């Protein structure tokens, strides 16, 4: 700083030393407006800048905040002034953090390392956010901050950032909705999302053409089996159930997951008919073996039917819990019991609680 600047600073300090807060506020507003005006130049511009640098240290936050609000989106704001304001209290900092082009990506990342939620939210609202900044927001930010990033169409989010969000909010439906509606999802991110989001959100991804082919095939297969179970349930007699099992096997559609889905839905007759078809045993014999208190008979049937070993715990749990619940209360609420049973199976496979039958079955489909 040269001698003339020192002299000017001394004069500025003397002028403001005993000035009332209301007068300093008015001066701050006027000088900031003049400073942003394209008509100001030369000595007047340099003097205005010196006054601003003095006032951004004012004891009153309202004075400093006035400058921040007035110059928040001024492209000519010097970086040192922008940084000073951005690291001030929230009232002063948030307009600069949300709008100022004077701050670099590195400035924002450094500030975010120790920023309050209000400051994080301000950064998350910037018109454009590159991946390094959103990575920092995701790593340091609260749930509200991350949601604000997801809502911001100008925020670029890396695959690593998406993976962090998916892991941290694996059961949060509101976050899932925001994720699914992002415009920049990669194939890998969509694949991870399909493992955690609801059936309706999967359909949204599918309709938008974002789902990888192999996952789309799984979703389609799951929907097809769901429809089949409904059709089979409308066949009342055991003869009709057996006829359905014969036809489905001939078509290559009598799958283990279809059988499990039927059993979970309470269609024991079709499950027995399907096992009969696979093992060659009569339905009466199959029913007798399944109904035994010992599960040895069922295990032999299961192995004879060449059903996949990974699904055996799910079948056994379904049979055991269905039998237990019927003994305890034959008139129990079927929907509530089914939800409890789904949670039991989900626990075996380390899936989250609260899945619907469709979500469970999609996870259990062979991959």
QUIQUI-V853141 format. One record per residue. N is the residue number from 1. PSI is psi in radians with two decimals (NA if undefined). Layout:
BEGIN
n=N psi=PSI
n=N psi=PSI
END
This chain:
BEGIN
n=1 psi=2.23
n=2 psi=3.08
n=3 psi=-0.69
n=4 psi=-0.63
n=5 psi=-0.69
n=6 psi=-0.77
n=7 psi=-0.74
n=8 psi=-0.72
n=9 psi=-0.68
n=10 psi=-0.75
n=11 psi=-0.72
n=12 psi=-0.74
n=13 psi=-0.71
n=14 psi=-0.65
n=15 psi=-0.72
n=16 psi=-0.16
n=17 psi=-0.80
n=18 psi=0.30
n=19 psi=2.44
n=20 psi=2.68
n=21 psi=-0.74
n=22 psi=-0.64
n=23 psi=-0.68
n=24 psi=-0.66
n=25 psi=-0.81
n=26 psi=-0.72
n=27 psi=-0.75
n=28 psi=-0.76
n=29 psi=-0.79
n=30 psi=-0.82
n=31 psi=-0.70
n=32 psi=-0.74
n=33 psi=-0.75
n=34 psi=-0.70
n=35 psi=-0.62
n=36 psi=-0.11
n=37 psi=2.33
n=38 psi=-0.26
n=39 psi=-0.25
n=40 psi=2.34
n=41 psi=3.14
n=42 psi=-2.42
n=43 psi=-0.60
n=44 psi=-0.70
n=45 psi=-0.73
n=46 psi=-0.68
n=47 psi=-0.74
n=48 psi=-0.70
n=49 psi=-0.69
n=50 psi=-0.70
n=51 psi=-0.74
n=52 psi=-0.76
n=53 psi=-0.48
n=54 psi=-0.78
n=55 psi=-0.39
n=56 psi=-0.05
n=57 psi=0.16
n=58 psi=2.55
n=59 psi=-0.45
n=60 psi=2.14
n=61 psi=-0.52
n=62 psi=-0.58
n=63 psi=-0.84
n=64 psi=-0.66
n=65 psi=-0.60
n=66 psi=-0.77
n=67 psi=-0.77
n=68 psi=-0.79
n=69 psi=-0.66
n=70 psi=-0.63
n=71 psi=0.25
n=72 psi=-0.64
n=73 psi=0.34
n=74 psi=2.07
n=75 psi=-0.40
n=76 psi=0.12
n=77 psi=2.18
n=78 psi=2.54
n=79 psi=-0.64
n=80 psi=-0.62
n=81 psi=-0.77
n=82 psi=-0.75
n=83 psi=-0.75
n=84 psi=-0.77
n=85 psi=-0.68
n=86 psi=-0.43
n=87 psi=0.18
n=88 psi=-2.99
n=89 psi=2.86
n=90 psi=-0.76
n=91 psi=-0.62
n=92 psi=-0.73
n=93 psi=-0.66
n=94 psi=-0.68
n=95 psi=-0.69
n=96 psi=-0.77
n=97 psi=-0.56
n=98 psi=-0.48
n=99 psi=-0.46
n=100 psi=2.16
n=101 psi=-0.11
n=102 psi=-0.37
n=103 psi=2.36
n=104 psi=2.92
n=105 psi=-0.71
n=106 psi=-0.69
n=107 psi=-0.84
n=108 psi=-0.76
n=109 psi=-0.72
n=110 psi=-0.72
n=111 psi=-0.67
n=112 psi=-0.39
n=113 psi=-0.51
n=114 psi=0.37
n=115 psi=2.64
n=116 psi=2.97
n=117 psi=-0.68
n=118 psi=-0.71
n=119 psi=-0.68
n=120 psi=-0.75
n=121 psi=-0.68
n=122 psi=-0.79
n=123 psi=-0.70
n=124 psi=-0.27
n=125 psi=0.01
n=126 psi=2.62
n=127 psi=-0.68
n=128 psi=2.43
n=129 psi=2.01
n=130 psi=2.88
n=131 psi=-0.74
n=132 psi=-0.61
n=133 psi=-0.76
n=134 psi=-0.58
n=135 psi=-0.74
n=136 psi=-0.73
n=137 psi=-0.74
n=138 psi=-0.65
n=139 psi=-0.66
n=140 psi=-0.30
n=141 psi=2.86
n=142 psi=3.06
n=143 psi=-0.69
n=144 psi=-0.69
n=145 psi=-0.77
n=146 psi=-0.71
n=147 psi=-0.69
n=148 psi=-0.65
n=149 psi=-0.79
n=150 psi=-0.53
n=151 psi=-0.28
n=152 psi=1.92
n=153 psi=-0.31
n=154 psi=0.02
n=155 psi=2.18
n=156 psi=2.26
n=157 psi=2.28
n=158 psi=2.86
n=159 psi=-0.68
n=160 psi=-0.67
n=161 psi=-0.77
n=162 psi=-0.71
n=163 psi=-0.71
n=164 psi=-0.77
n=165 psi=-0.77
n=166 psi=-0.71
n=167 psi=-0.72
n=168 psi=-0.51
n=169 psi=0.76
n=170 psi=-0.34
n=171 psi=0.16
n=172 psi=1.82
n=173 psi=-0.61
n=174 psi=-0.68
n=175 psi=-0.68
n=176 psi=-0.76
n=177 psi=-0.76
n=178 psi=-0.68
n=179 psi=-0.83
n=180 psi=-0.53
n=181 psi=0.17
n=182 psi=2.56
n=183 psi=-0.08
n=184 psi=0.61
n=185 psi=2.29
n=186 psi=2.93
n=187 psi=-0.73
n=188 psi=-0.72
n=189 psi=-0.72
n=190 psi=-0.71
n=191 psi=-0.74
n=192 psi=-0.69
n=193 psi=-0.69
n=194 psi=-0.32
n=195 psi=-0.26
n=196 psi=-0.37
n=197 psi=2.89
n=198 psi=2.90
n=199 psi=-0.68
n=200 psi=-0.66
n=201 psi=-0.58
n=202 psi=-0.73
n=203 psi=-0.64
n=204 psi=-0.75
n=205 psi=-0.72
n=206 psi=-0.77
n=207 psi=-0.51
n=208 psi=0.04
n=209 psi=0.46
n=210 psi=-0.22
n=211 psi=2.29
n=212 psi=2.64
n=213 psi=-0.78
n=214 psi=-0.59
n=215 psi=-0.66
n=216 psi=-0.67
n=217 psi=-0.67
n=218 psi=-0.75
n=219 psi=-0.74
n=220 psi=-0.75
n=221 psi=-0.69
n=222 psi=-0.74
n=223 psi=-0.65
n=224 psi=-0.76
n=225 psi=-0.63
n=226 psi=-0.78
n=227 psi=-0.66
n=228 psi=-0.74
n=229 psi=-0.71
n=230 psi=-0.71
n=231 psi=-0.75
n=232 psi=-0.65
n=233 psi=-0.45
n=234 psi=-0.17
n=235 psi=2.01
n=236 psi=-0.86
n=237 psi=2.74
n=238 psi=-0.53
n=239 psi=-0.76
n=240 psi=-0.65
n=241 psi=-0.76
n=242 psi=-0.73
n=243 psi=-0.68
n=244 psi=-0.73
n=245 psi=-0.74
n=246 psi=-0.81
n=247 psi=-0.72
n=248 psi=-0.66
n=249 psi=-0.73
n=250 psi=-0.58
n=251 psi=-0.09
n=252 psi=0.40
n=253 psi=0.08
n=254 psi=1.51
n=255 psi=2.85
n=256 psi=-0.68
n=257 psi=-0.58
n=258 psi=-0.71
n=259 psi=-0.74
n=260 psi=-0.75
n=261 psi=-0.72
n=262 psi=-0.75
n=263 psi=-0.74
n=264 psi=-0.53
n=265 psi=0.01
n=266 psi=0.17
n=267 psi=1.31
n=268 psi=-0.61
n=269 psi=-0.77
n=270 psi=-0.67
n=271 psi=-0.78
n=272 psi=-0.69
n=273 psi=-0.68
n=274 psi=-0.75
n=275 psi=-0.67
n=276 psi=-0.74
n=277 psi=-0.70
n=278 psi=-0.62
n=279 psi=-0.36
n=280 psi=0.01
n=281 psi=2.73
n=282 psi=2.74
n=283 psi=-0.63
n=284 psi=-0.77
n=285 psi=-0.75
n=286 psi=-0.81
n=287 psi=-0.69
n=288 psi=-0.79
n=289 psi=-0.69
n=290 psi=-0.61
n=291 psi=-0.13
n=292 psi=2.53
n=293 psi=-0.51
n=294 psi=2.49
n=295 psi=0.15
n=296 psi=-0.72
n=297 psi=-0.76
n=298 psi=-0.68
n=299 psi=-0.70
n=300 psi=-0.74
n=301 psi=-0.77
n=302 psi=-0.80
n=303 psi=-0.67
n=304 psi=-0.60
n=305 psi=-0.12
n=306 psi=0.65
n=307 psi=2.67
n=308 psi=2.28
n=309 psi=-0.58
n=310 psi=-0.34
n=311 psi=-0.15
n=312 psi=-0.79
n=313 psi=-0.59
n=314 psi=-0.76
n=315 psi=-0.80
n=316 psi=-0.76
n=317 psi=-0.73
n=318 psi=-0.80
n=319 psi=-0.80
n=320 psi=-0.85
n=321 psi=-0.64
n=322 psi=-0.77
n=323 psi=-0.76
n=324 psi=-0.76
n=325 psi=-0.62
n=326 psi=-0.64
n=327 psi=-0.70
n=328 psi=-0.77
n=329 psi=1.65
n=330 psi=-0.37
n=331 psi=0.38
n=332 psi=2.81
n=333 psi=1.94
n=334 psi=-0.70
n=335 psi=-0.79
n=336 psi=-0.69
n=337 psi=-0.69
n=338 psi=-0.74
n=339 psi=-0.70
n=340 psi=-0.70
n=341 psi=-0.72
n=342 psi=-0.70
n=343 psi=-0.68
n=344 psi=-0.80
n=345 psi=-0.72
n=346 psi=-0.67
n=347 psi=-0.70
n=348 psi=-0.68
n=349 psi=0.22
n=350 psi=0.62
n=351 psi=2.76
n=352 psi=2.72
n=353 psi=2.85
n=354 psi=0.23
n=355 psi=2.61
n=356 psi=2.93
n=357 psi=-0.60
n=358 psi=-0.75
n=359 psi=-0.70
n=360 psi=-0.84
n=361 psi=-0.60
n=362 psi=-0.66
n=363 psi=-0.53
n=364 psi=-0.15
n=365 psi=2.52
n=366 psi=2.38
n=367 psi=NA
END
